[in-house]
Amino acid sequence: MRMLRSKAPLRISFAGGGTDVSPYPEQKGGAVLNCTIDKFAYATLESIPDGAGRVELESLDYDVKVIYEKPSDFLEPTGELDLVKAALRVLRRPENGEATHDSLKLFLHSDAPPGTGLGSSSTMVVALVGAFHQYLRRPWTAYDIAELAYEIERREFGMKGGKQDMYAAAFGGFNFIEFGGSRTVVNPLKIRAEVLNELAYRLLLCYTGTSHYSNDIIERQQQNYAEGRGDTVSALDATKQLAFDMKNELLRGNLDEMGRLLDAGWQMKKKFTEGITNPKIDAFYQRARDAGALGGKLVGAGGGGYLLLFCDAERRARVAKTVQDAGGRVEDFALEPEGLQTWSVRSAA
């Protein structure tokens, strides 16, 4: 019997989100600037070499515990933990070895629920792939893990979206990620410690009180781009350029300019498609701006979740109070330099 545990960090996105969603990166190339934070998705895998192939699955986030007596039980979607079942279908393929006949116990939970814009579903898949990486003793790199997580969530499960969440979770840290037709390049950024400390101090992560369903928003964005709608295409092009600009300003330590670019990026993002914002979010953002936020954006596809705000240093406390008075919740967080981590759990016996 073996027990393995893995954790993968959630991410906040600064610029370029949306340009990692097909078919834009295949046709024009995408680029995003993001970093991981000290909120994690966790997967615990316990294997029993009995050859029965039984799976016991428990999700703390959904308060669900199910048992699959044989592999055929998780072949079809039922509306219950279908993303995890999609992962099991891919990760327990026969080519991955005899270990795929073991009985398994899986326990999953996350520091942030789905629908918050922090990439929690993709990060959970990365954590799950990480546990199987060590369990199956496969020679997967961080690139392999990110691509496998993408295959599971986007192709096997069919959820719309891009690649940045998987790559952020697998690699961790502050990255500038470029997406091409068949190649993704992760560029870790070397940022001075004083710049990172000041950036972390001036950022606020605020839960707006509403979750979102990104699938519909991204599907409309893809359709608008495929139809060649000028406002969507030009907004995506400008968003990609803004990711390059923000990376350069960050490396130079020009943080106030980052705040301005965050606001510019948010204005562009709202042109991708309808449903990205609503009157409640707009009012919430404007109150934060009036209180001293230099810029900000929703950190996911849009529609709700977490709002990232960049504040004037002297007015940060005022912005936080304004957010709370408006019904939001300020989330404590720190920047996380590490990506996916997996380890063995020693038995108490």
Secondary structure, DSSP 8 states (H G I E B T S, - for coil): -EEEEEEEEEEEEEE-TTTTSTTHHHHT-EEEEEEEEEEEEEEEEEEE-SS---EEEEETTTTEEEEESSGGGGSS--SSSHHHHHHHHHHT-GGG-GGGGSEEEEEEEESS-TTSSS-HHHHHHHHHHHHHHHHHT----HHHHHHHHHIIIIIIS-----SHHHHHHHH-SEEEEEE-SS-EEEEE----HHHHHHHHHHEEEEE-S----HHHHHHHHHHHHHTT-HHHHHHHHHHHHHHHHHHHHHHHT-HHHHHHHHHHHHHHHTTSSTTS--HHHHHHHHHHHHHTEEEEEESSSSSSSEEEEEE-GGGHHHHHHHHHHTT-EEE---B-----EEEE-----
